[in-house]
Amino acid sequence: MDSPIRVLFLCTGNSFRSQMAEAILRHRGGDHFEAFSAGSQPTGYVHPLVRPTLEGLGVPLGEARSKSWDEFADQGLDLVITLCDRAAAEACPVWPGAPLRVHWPLPDPISMVAEQDQLLEFSRQTADRLEKKIARLIKMDWPGLSVQRRYRGLEQIARL
């Protein structure tokens, strides 16, 4: 088997969207992907709605923790996906291997001011959107595509 595609999901705090994305890809991607998540300014915790939302999808969160992108400074990555506008606008570290970078913007559930049941519903919607995007990522013929076609495919996924 070829080496797995190494994907890093970034958000500023690494407490919600990027945690969900890491868990979903880790669970659904099999041996073809290695999933990680990090933040430019990690909060130090994983939001309490992440676990029940993922459990509703049959996706285990595992031993998740909020991490700094500095932990990945010396890691070879194939793909870096930012999920929040703030992280996309920041100057990211230069990772070895010059991974592709793409932005999949998703609203921030943490910034919502709402009742708990509304927050849980918004969390589910966020997870559903991530599931659709990640399903398309998994279906991409990564080894058979040129860098330009990979990037175009990833940009199409961003619009889902």
C-alpha positions, 0 to 999 in steps of 0.5 A: 500500500502507498503511504497514507495521505497526511491531512491537518485541519486547522482552526484558531482554537482547535476546539470544535470544527477541526476536532470534528474533521480530524475524528471524521477523517480518522474514522472514515478514511481508513488506512489511506489517510492520517488525520490531525488537527491543530490551532494557531491559538489553541483553547486547551480544551475540546468543546463539550458538544463535539463528543455527543455530536460525533457519537450521533454519527457513529464517529468516536472522538477518542482521546482528543485534545486541543493542540498548537500547530507548532506540534506539526512544524517538523511533520511532512504533510500532504494537505492543510485544510483551514476551517475558519476564516481567521486561521485562513488569514493567518500566516501559517508555518511552513511545513516540510513537503510543501503541502497543498493548502485549501480553505473550507469555511464553516461558521463557528458554533462556539460564537453562536449565542443560543439555547443548548438545543439550538447549539446542538442542532448547529453542531450537528449541521456542522458535522454533516457538512464536514462529513460530506466534504470529507466523503468527497476527499476520500473519494478523490483519486489522490495518487492519480491526479496532478497537483493542479487537479488535486487543488481544483478538486479540493476547491470544489469540495470547499463549495459544498 
